[in-house]
Amino acid sequence: MPTPRPVPVPGTYLRSPIGLGRATVSLLGLVIATDLFAVYADLVLYDVTGDLMNGATGGAATGRLDDAETLNSVAGGVQSVALLLCVIVYLCWFWRVRANAGVFAPQAQSMKPGWAIGGWFVPIVSLWYPRRITRDIWDASSPVGARRSYVLVNAWWTLWLLSLLGDRLGTVDYGKADAADQMHSGAYQSMISDGLDIAAGVLAILLVLRLTRMQNEKALAGPGAAPVGV
């Protein structure tokens, strides 16, 4: 006897996540590129402050430090712009795949649709709500009867939280920096944070590609009762 397909919630319909998925992947790639630039800027500052700690003095050393701090400021600026653009598009994609998940398997969604956006911004709950919603979307988007694994989801979320923690520690350390050794330590913390962010970004790309593909394939394989929009 064939397995009955879930009944869509009245008034909802599927919409293709492919366009938003591609845009999100592109912007995640841009964020990774700016993080790589930031790592280079951190390395420059780390090298300069290391020389100052070893006794380098004079106008040349001061000029190198000024240049390194300027480079770090530029890197921080482009990182912020890229991240803002990525967040906007990523949330649009996330809302889209959450809406589709509500059509595929409404009973599998443990949270209301509004949390797909609000869950990222509400303090405390933002530490686990987005991951929970992503798992619900994953369950709804998986082929019927397929074995489910959350390795990718869990790895991405762990690295994301670690990158946030590293960024916070690096920001506090650098913000207090008024000597070469403190700036040296702050640059090291920033390199670690940016490296974690790059790793989290790579896994985020894989997650977006996987969920987008799963939803597209499930929509194409399903009955024509729920039309796929553009």
Protein Blocks (a to p, Z undefined) as FASTA:
>chain_A
ZZddddddehiacddfklmmmmmmmmmmmmmmmmmmmmmmmmmmmmmmmmmmnopacjkl
mmmmmmmmmmmmmmmmmmmmmmmmmmmmmmmmmmmmmmmmmmmmmmlpmbdfklmmmmmm
mghjlmmmmmmmmmmmmmmmpcghiacdfklmmmmmmmmmmmmmmmmmmmmmmmmpcbfk
lmmmmmmmmmmmmmmmmmmmmmmmmmmmmmmmmmmmmmmmmcfkbccdZZ
